[in-house]
Amino acid sequence: MRSGTKMARPLEVIGSAHGRLVHQRRVLKLAEALTPMIEPGWKVLDVGCGDGVLASLIAERVERLDISGFDVLVRGSTAIPVA
């Protein structure tokens, strides 16, 4: 390995690929499936929301939806309010 060159660890590469290829598609498919079940004006608590991206996508599709999340590991950056 040359000085100043940093090789990516295999798990970092797998995690990055998973995030781009699998996670995004799964979140979109779940949002498509769940949105028709939620009525406008509802209050929704997403338990185990992670980064809140799924809840955020649903909130974009349902009018007047009040959605917040709860997770045991609150991330530094989330797409919805998380406690």
C-alpha positions as CSV (number, residue, x, y, z in Angstrom):
1,M,0.0,0.0,0.0
2,R,1.4,3.4,-1.0
3,S,1.8,6.1,1.5
4,G,-1.3,8.3,1.7
5,T,-3.5,5.8,0.0
6,K,-6.4,4.4,2.1
7,M,-8.0,1.1,1.0
8,A,-11.7,0.8,1.8
9,R,-12.5,-2.1,4.1
10,P,-14.7,-4.8,2.6
11,L,-17.5,-4.1,5.1
12,E,-17.5,-0.4,4.3
13,V,-17.9,-1.2,0.6
14,I,-20.7,-3.7,1.3
15,G,-22.5,-1.2,3.6
16,S,-22.2,1.6,1.0
17,A,-23.6,-0.7,-1.8
18,H,-26.4,-1.9,0.4
19,G,-27.4,1.6,1.2
20,R,-27.5,2.7,-2.4
21,L,-29.0,-0.5,-4.0
22,V,-31.1,-2.3,-1.4
23,H,-32.1,0.2,1.3
24,Q,-33.4,2.8,-1.1
25,R,-35.5,0.4,-3.1
26,R,-36.9,-1.3,0.0
27,V,-37.9,2.1,1.5
28,L,-39.6,3.2,-1.7
29,K,-41.5,-0.1,-2.0
30,L,-42.7,0.0,1.7
31,A,-43.8,3.6,1.2
32,E,-45.9,2.6,-1.8
33,A,-47.5,-0.3,0.1
34,L,-48.2,1.6,3.3
35,T,-49.4,4.9,1.9
36,P,-52.9,3.7,0.9
37,M,-53.5,2.4,4.4
38,I,-53.0,5.8,6.1
39,E,-55.8,8.5,6.1
40,P,-55.2,12.2,5.7
41,G,-55.0,14.0,9.1
42,W,-53.9,11.0,11.1
43,K,-51.2,11.2,13.8
44,V,-48.6,8.4,13.3
45,L,-45.8,7.2,15.5
46,D,-43.1,5.3,13.6
47,V,-41.6,3.0,16.2
48,G,-38.1,1.8,15.2
49,C,-38.0,4.5,12.6
50,G,-34.2,4.5,12.1
51,D,-33.3,7.6,9.9
52,G,-37.0,8.4,9.3
53,V,-36.8,8.3,5.6
54,L,-39.7,5.8,5.2
55,A,-41.9,8.0,7.4
56,S,-40.8,11.1,5.5
57,L,-41.8,9.5,2.1
58,I,-45.2,8.6,3.5
59,A,-45.7,12.1,4.9
60,E,-45.0,13.5,1.4
61,R,-47.8,11.3,0.0
62,V,-50.5,11.8,2.6
63,E,-52.1,15.2,3.3
64,R,-52.1,16.7,6.8
65,L,-50.2,13.8,8.2
66,D,-48.6,14.4,11.6
67,I,-45.8,11.9,11.8
68,S,-42.9,11.5,14.3
69,G,-40.6,8.7,15.2
70,F,-39.1,6.8,18.0
71,D,-35.9,4.7,18.0
72,V,-33.5,3.4,20.6
73,L,-30.6,4.8,18.6
74,V,-31.3,8.4,17.7
75,R,-29.1,9.4,14.7
76,G,-27.5,12.8,14.3
77,S,-29.5,13.4,11.2
78,T,-33.1,12.2,10.6
79,A,-35.8,13.0,8.0
80,I,-38.5,13.4,10.7
81,P,-38.5,14.4,14.4
82,V,-37.2,11.4,16.4
83,A,-37.1,10.9,20.1
